């Protein structure tokens, strides 16, 4: 059975090579044949020569593609277009800055057998090295990483930074990532997997299906957290309306808007604590995005070319 691993990349050659090497060192699972699709979304196709150089010594077939239309949605949809030609049993997505745990694939099939789920995901953990682990700077990415008490949990959606699923369910519903969300740079995976959840497919999160993420400097800046939370709020109503329909989705958006306002208000009394200061800004930004989202979605554009 064939597994296609999809990686979209944009000017991250060094981390991309590290990601590929971690795939090359995956614990081998019998009868699983891996092929890798790399879609470079940079203008100058920066990764081409570097990847071509390591292909000769690589265990698995690597397909290199260049998507000139800028944006993660176009890149991910190019992966799906190429996967359609291969028609694999399974498909997976990773970010280009991920280091995949050596036992990721082994654990995927272990959890799949236990849950009988069509879609599996897991945590993206910060990769700390040297001085970065001793730094007082906060990695604000972890505010967006879901935390669970149990080691295995049924969830409503998953992110495409660490995902494994049966390819037939994509083919059956002819699914693509939503182009409307391209200008946000986020959210297209939430909508994609929320739709699959709505179709009745099971999505399970397991702490053993893990990848490690490089800590980027810009994500240690509070303004990044505020901007990302606001974007998630703005696009949230669009996702709700796609999943539940316009009237219900509109109502759900404002119920969530009230929820984030209450969460932000609850942090005011603990404002002296840096963690609660950050959470207040996180929740308030999400509240504000939800509040104005239905009115500014078409006019707003966060996209950077």
Helices and strands as residue ranges (DSSP letters): E 2-9, H 13-24, E 33-40, H 48-55, E 61-66, H 72-86, E 90-95, E 98-100, H 104-115, E 119-121, E 124-127, G 130-133, G 140-144, E 152-155, E 162-166, H 167-173, G 179-184, H 188-198, E 203-206, E 211-214, G 217-220, H 222-244, H 246-268, H 274-296
